Amino acid sequence: MNVKLRKVVAEETEQIVALTNRAFAVERFFKAGDRTDLAQVRGTLFLTPRFLYTGLR
C-alpha cells in the first residue's frame, strides 16, 4: 500500500470541515450540531505546518 503525505493548503478548508463533520457524525445522538466549522479550522489547523493530509494511492 502506498500512502501519500502532503501539507494541506488553505483552499481545502471546506473539504476538511466536511470530512471532519462526516467522520464525527456518530456523535449526533449526544452532541447537537457540527463537530467543527470553517472559522475553527482556519483558526487552528493552519497555525502550524504539521497538519498533513493522507491519501491512499
PyMOL commands that set and color helices and strands:
alter all, ss='L'
color gray80, all
select helices_A, chain A and resi 10-23+25-29+38-44
alter helices_A, ss='H'
color red, helices_A
select strands_A, chain A and resi 3-7+52-56
alter strands_A, ss='S'
color yellow, strands_A
deselect
rebuild
show_as cartoon
